[in-house]
Amino acid sequence: MDFFNYDNKLSPQKGRLLISEPCLPDPNFERTVVLLCEHNQDGSFGFVLNKPSQVLVEDIIPEFKNVKEKVFIGGPVQQDTFHFIHRNDQLDGALPIIEGLFWGGNFEQIKVWATTGAICQTDYKFFVGYSGWAEGQLEEELEAGSWIVAESVEAEYIFGDKTEELWREVMKALGGRFNIYSNYPVDPRLN
């Protein structure tokens, strides 16, 4: 049995975090934390919370000239699409993920807010692309031990500025053996 392959008691569902196991060989998901925004019989999708790009939101959407935040790489699927998650319950058309956390909404409305500086930048996170799994694919990856499912979504995990330490912080917060995993080297051969 693989050291990281364990009986994960939590099932994936909207609002939970997927934490990549320490030695996941996929470069798209190495040491990533993914917020699941949807999980049903048709498949799953979410956004990688800890892969910032070097591009600012205003570089992609000129109307967002007052938004000086980096765009995150949400995943390897359709990297020509723009998405956002937020805590703004006043945005028309926003889809709830969990209480107080939303995905998307009326883009024209948010452009007006961005132009006038009415966006509280600590309440939004912007992405290009997303992470997606076909029907049954995520369950297979969980069975293989590729992901750890976390129950709690803390606001600082989503909107905080410690993106480089996010994977390690989430692992430590899980406690027990996950605290040990948090210190596991990226390349065990270098240990």
C-alpha positions in Angstrom: 0.0 0.0 0.0 1.3 3.4 -0.9 2.2 5.6 2.1 -0.2 8.3 1.1 -3.0 6.1 0.0 -5.4 6.0 2.9 -9.1 5.6 3.5 -10.4 9.1 3.0 -13.6 9.4 5.1 -14.8 12.7 3.5 -16.5 12.6 0.1 -16.0 15.5 -2.3 -18.8 18.0 -2.4 -19.3 21.7 -3.3 -17.5 23.9 -0.9 -14.8 21.4 0.3 -11.1 21.6 -0.5 -9.1 19.1 -2.4 -5.5 19.0 -1.3 -3.1 17.3 -3.6 -1.1 14.5 -1.9 2.5 15.4 -1.4 4.0 13.4 -4.3 1.3 13.9 -7.0 3.2 13.7 -10.2 0.9 16.0 -12.3 2.6 19.4 -12.7 -0.8 21.1 -13.0 -1.7 20.0 -9.4 1.6 19.7 -7.6 1.1 21.0 -4.0 -2.3 22.6 -4.9 -5.4 23.4 -3.0 -8.6 23.3 -5.1 -11.9 24.8 -4.0 -14.7 22.5 -5.3 -17.4 24.7 -6.7 -19.6 21.9 -8.0 -19.7 18.1 -7.6 -22.5 16.0 -8.9 -23.2 12.9 -11.0 -22.0 14.7 -14.2 -18.6 15.6 -12.8 -16.8 18.1 -10.7 -15.1 21.5 -11.1 -13.2 24.0 -9.0 -10.4 26.4 -8.9 -6.8 26.1 -7.7 -6.4 28.6 -4.9 -2.6 28.7 -4.8 -1.2 29.2 -8.3 -0.9 32.9 -8.9 0.2 34.1 -12.3 2.3 37.2 -13.0 -0.6 38.9 -14.7 -2.9 41.4 -13.0 -6.6 41.5 -13.4 -6.4 44.9 -15.1 -4.0 43.4 -17.7 -6.8 41.0 -18.9 -9.9 43.2 -18.4 -9.0 46.9 -19.0 -12.2 48.1 -17.2 -10.7 46.6 -14.0 -8.0 49.3 -13.9 -8.5 49.7 -10.1 -8.0 46.0 -9.4 -4.4 45.5 -8.7 -4.7 41.8 -7.9 -2.9 38.9 -9.6 -5.0 36.5 -11.7 -4.7 32.9 -10.5 -4.4 29.8 -12.7 -7.6 28.0 -11.8 -6.6 24.8 -13.5 -5.6 23.3 -16.8 -9.1 23.4 -18.5 -10.0 26.3 -20.8 -7.4 28.7 -19.8 -8.9 31.2 -22.1 -11.9 31.7 -19.7 -12.1 34.2 -16.9 -13.8 33.3 -13.6 -14.1 34.8 -10.1 -15.2 33.8 -6.6 -16.3 36.3 -4.0 -18.1 37.1 -0.8 -20.4 39.7 -2.3 -24.0 38.7 -1.8 -25.2 41.8 -3.7 -23.9 40.7 -7.1 -26.7 39.6 -9.4 -26.6 36.1 -10.7 -23.9 34.9 -8.3 -24.1 31.2 -7.6 -23.7 30.1 -4.0 -20.9 27.6 -3.2 -21.4 27.6 0.6 -22.9 30.3 2.9 -21.2 33.6 2.2 -19.1 32.3 -0.8 -20.1 32.7 -4.4 -19.0 31.9 -7.9 -19.5 34.4 -10.8 -22.3 36.7 -11.3 -23.4 39.6 -13.5 -20.1 40.6 -15.3 -21.4 44.0 -16.5 -22.3 44.8 -12.9 -18.9 43.9 -11.6 -17.2 45.8 -14.4 -19.0 49.0 -13.3 -18.0 48.4 -9.7 -14.3 47.8 -10.8 -14.3 51.0 -12.8 -15.6 53.1 -9.9 -13.3 51.4 -7.4 -16.3 49.9 -5.5 -14.7 46.4 -5.3 -13.3 45.4 -2.0 -10.3 43.4 -3.4 -10.0 41.2 -0.4 -13.5 39.8 -1.2 -12.7 38.6 -4.7 -10.3 36.1 -6.3 -9.9 36.0 -10.1 -8.9 33.0 -12.3 -8.1 32.0 -15.8 -9.1 28.4 -16.5 -10.5 25.9 -14.1 -10.0 22.3 -12.8 -12.5 19.8 -14.1 -13.2 16.1 -13.7 -15.6 14.0 -15.8 -18.2 11.8 -14.3 -16.5 9.4 -11.8 -13.0 10.7 -12.5 -12.5 12.5 -9.2 -13.7 9.5 -7.3 -11.1 7.4 -9.1 -8.4 9.8 -8.2 -9.5 9.8 -4.6 -9.4 6.0 -4.6 -5.9 6.2 -5.9 -4.9 8.5 -3.1 -4.2 11.5 -5.3 -6.3 13.9 -3.2 -7.2 14.6 0.4 -10.6 16.1 1.1 -10.9 18.8 3.7 -14.2 19.7 5.4 -13.6 23.3 6.4 -13.1 26.2 4.1 -11.6 29.1 6.0 -11.8 32.6 4.4 -8.0 33.1 4.8 -7.4 30.0 2.7 -9.4 31.5 -0.2 -8.8 35.2 0.1 -5.6 35.4 2.1 -2.2 36.5 0.6 -0.2 33.5 1.8 -0.7 31.5 -1.5 2.8 30.1 -1.5 2.3 28.6 1.9 -1.4 27.6 1.5 -0.8 23.9 0.7 1.4 23.5 3.8 -1.0 25.5 6.0 -4.0 23.5 5.0 -2.1 20.3 5.7 -1.0 21.5 9.1 -4.6 22.5 10.0 -5.8 18.9 9.3 -3.5 17.8 12.0 -2.3 14.3 12.7 -0.4 12.6 9.9 -1.2 15.5 7.6 1.0 17.7 9.8 3.9 15.3 8.9 2.9 15.5 5.2 3.2 19.3 5.3 6.9 19.0 5.8 7.4 16.3 3.2 9.9 17.4 0.5 8.7 18.1 -3.1 11.3 15.6 -4.3 11.8 12.8 -1.8 15.1 11.9 -3.5 16.5 15.1 -2.1 15.7 14.2 1.5 
